[in-house]
Amino acid sequence: MSELRAIEAPFVAGGPSGVAVRDRLKNLAAADEQVLRLVGAHLGALACGDLKTRCADGLEHDNQTWAVRKRELTVLSSSRWAGAITKASHDQWALARRCQAAHIADLEAAIATIEHRLSLPVGEKGSRKGPGGYRSAQEWHAKSRRLRVLTDRLQREKADQQAGIVHIVRGGKRLARTRHHLDAAGLTETEWLQKWQAARWFLAADGESGKRYGNETIRITFDGEVSIRLPAPLVHLANAPHGRYILAARVAFAHRGTEWADRIEANRAVAYRIHLDVQRGRWYVTASWQIPPAPALPWRLRSPTG
């Protein structure tokens, strides 16, 4: 008789840690789109340079080097834009490190499986506890060569991990590779370039509790008015006081709109991100905020009689 799978003890799953809602920026004027493109391209170039510097720092990064990067970016943008850019670079580097560790774990698991199957006689059947040998000598030979490839790759990944080296493509590796397969993707070179440029723009600002409407850099009021604090080189494009630019579009978050309104009324932090969907030719703004963790009640088993 086969063994039955053990049932784990019941537990309470944690709730979501954050919320993100999105709305379209409709009825944008031509001047609005031009300003968004200029700001996105300027800040995107700064973000690319800062990410390169952060990756070059590697494991030697500390608060002092972070302060130097932010100070240099402040001259070319603003203090808050510089903070958003440096934090995004730090988060990207940390995410790349986690992905690198996960990739190394996958390689080690694949190598262990192949080594186990190679150690078994050809044609030996597997069981529930483990796989058997390979079906033919030809497959055994192919997998032995595959083992060498994976071993070399694992050595390179571990060397990069120890040296603090990560590989990041700002704009996405998939989109970068699409440049070499435009026919298969159904894109022209111009269409791909538009997507690539839009993916590398930077139009995101973290919220700040205690500041007006929860965000000083990208601000959305109760009536949906969207305004952006322009970086220093583009202040001459401002159409409002204090170097701000007000868009003609109005925003109304249909999903969780009441919750969003409650947050900005209390001046609680709300992060915003503006991006362009090149394929549709539409601009969107995404609002996000964190949800404080709620204490999870322990799962208690009770008898049928209570």
N, C-alpha and C positions, 0 to 999 in steps of 0.2 A: 504494500500500500504506500502511495506517495505521501511525502510529508506536506502538511498544511502550512501555509504562510502565516507567520506570526502577525497579529494585529497590534499596531502601535497604540499607545494610550491616547485618548482624545485630548485635543488642545484647542485653544481659542486663537484664531488667526488675527493678526494685527490689522488695523484699518489703514487706509491710504495716508501717506505722509504729506501730501500736497495736492493742490488743485490747479488745473490749467484750463482756461476758457479762451475762445477765439472768436473774433468778429472781423468782417471785411471792412476795409476802408473804402467806402463808396464815394463817388462824386469828387474824386481828387482832381484839382486843377493841374494843368500842365506844369506850372511853376512848382507845385507841391511835389510832383513826381521827380522833377529835376533836383530839388533840394534833397529829397530822400536818397536819390542815387549818389549825389555828391557826398553827403554825410556818410552813407554806407561805404562808399569806396574809400574815402579818406580814413575812416576808423578801421575799415578792413585791412588797409595797408599797415596801419599801426599795429593791429592785432597779429598780422603775419610776422612782422619783425619782432614783436614781443614774444610770440610763441617760439620763434627760432632762438632767441636769447635764453628763454626758460629751458628749452631742451639742451642747449649748450651747457648750461649750469649743471644739469644732471643732479647727482646726489649732493653736490656742494651748495645747493640752494639753501638760503636761510632768510630770515626777516630783513637783514641788511641789504642783500641783493634785491629782494622784493621791493624795498623802499627806493632803491636807486632806479629800478625800472619804472616805478610809478612816477618818480620825480621827473624823469626824462620825458615820459608821455604827457605829463600835465602841461608842459610848455606847448605841446602840439595839439592839445585837445582841451581838457579841463580836469580838475581833480577827480570828479565823480566818473567821468568817462575813463580816465586812467585807472581808477580802481576797478571798474567793471571789466576792462580789458585784461589787466593783470590777473584778476581772479579767474576769468574765463581760461586764460592760458594755464594757470595752475591746475584748474579742474581738468582740462584736457590732458595735461601731462599725467595727472594721477589716474585718470581713466585709462590711459594708454598703459600705465604700469600694471593696473589690474588685469587688463586684457592680455598683457604679456605673460603674467603669472598663470592665467587660465590656459593660454596657448601652450605653455611649458607643461602644465599638468596633462593636457590632452595628448601631447607628444609622448610623455612618459607612459601614459596608459596604452597608447597605440603600440609603442615599442615593447612593452611587457606582454601584450597579447600576441604580437607576431613572434617574439622569442619563445613563448610557450608553445605555440602551434608548430614552430620549426623544430622544437625539441621532440615532438611526437612523431611516430612513424607515419608515413604517407598513407592516407586512406583511413586512419583510425577515427572512429566516430566520437562525437562529443557527448557531453551529458549536461544536466542542468547546472552542475557546478562549474563547468568550463567548456570551452570549445575544443574540438578535436583537431587532428592533423589536417593538412591540406589534401585536396582530393587527388592531385597528380604531382609528378615530379616537376612538370613545367611550372605549375603554380607555386610549388615550393621554391624553385629557383627565382621566379619573379618576386616573391615576397622577401627572399633573402636580399635581393638588390634593393627592394623598398626599405628594408630595415636599415641598410647603410645610409640611404638618403635621409631617413628620419633621424638617425643618430647624428649625422653631420648637422642637420637643422637644429636639433636640440642643443648641441654644443654651441652653435652660434647664438641661439636665444639666451642661453644661460650666461654666455660671455657678455652679451648686451645688458642683461639684467644686473649682473655684478658691477658693470661699469656705469649703470644709470642711463643707458642709451635707449631711447624709444623712437619709433618711426611713426610720424603723424603727417597726414595729408590734409591740410586745411582746405575744405571744400568737398572732401570725401574721396577715398581711393577708388570707389566704384565709378564715380563721375570722371575722375582723371583717366582711368583705363578706357572709358567709353570714347575718349578722344581718338583712340587707335582703331575703333570699330564703329565708325559713324554710320556705315551702311546697315549694319545689323541693328543698330539702335534707331534707325529711321530719322537721323538728324543731319542737318547740314553743319558745316563748320561754324557758320554764324550763330545758328541756334545753340550749338554746344557752348560756344564762347559766352553767350548771354547767360546760360545756366551756370556756367563756371564762375563768372563774375558775381552773379547774384548770390551764389553759395558762399563766396568768400567775403561778402560784405559783413559789417558788424553794426547792428542797430538793436542792441539789447542793453538794458539797464536794470540793476538790482534795486529793489525797494529799500526804503529807509523809514523805520518807524519813528514817529515824531515829526517828520517833515510833511509839508502840505500835500494832501492827497496821497501820502505814502510813497512818493517818488519825485525827486527834484529834477531828474534828467529827462525822463519821458513822463509827462503828466497828462492824466485824463480826468476831467472834471465830471460832476454829476450829470450835466447835460450832454456829455459825450465829446466835449472839445478836447482835441489832442494837440499838445504842444511839445516841442523838442528843444532842449538846450543845445545850441549849436557849438561845435568845437571852435577854438580860437581862430584858426585860419578862415572859417566860414561865417564869422559873426556879421559880416557886411550883408549877408542874405536875410538877416532877421527882420521880421515884420511885427514884432512885439518888443516891449521893454526887456531889459536884462539879457539881451542876446538870445531870445527865444523865437521860434518859428511856429506859428499856429496853422494847422492844416485845415483845409476847407471841409474835409470829411467829418462826420459825426459817428461816434461809436455807441452801440447799445448791446451789451452782452445779454443775450436771451437766456442762456444757461447759467445758473448761479448768479444772475445779475443782482439779486437782492443781497446776497452774501458779499459780492464785490462792493456794492454801494455802502454796506455797513462798514467795511474795512476802510475805504477812503474817507468816510465821514469821521471815523475815529483816528485818521492819519496813521493807519497801520501799514506796514510794508507791503507793497505790491510790485512785483517785477513785470516788466513789459519787454516784448520782443516784436519788432516790425520786420516783415520779410515779404519778398515778392515771389509769387508763383509765376514763373516765366511762361510756362506752357499755357496758362489761362490768362495771363496778363492782368492779374489781380494782386492787390496789396492786402495784407492781413496784419492784425495786431493780436498778440497773445498775452493775456494777463495770467499771472501765476502767483501763488502764495502758499506758505506752509501751513499745515494743520497741526496744532499742538497735540502731542501724543496723549491719548486717553488711557487711563488705567484699565487693563483688561481683567475682567472678573475671572477667577479660576473656574475651570470646568469641574463640576461636582456631580459624581454619579449618585443617583438615588434609587432606592428600592421601589418596586411598583406600588407599595403601600404608602410611599412618601416618607 
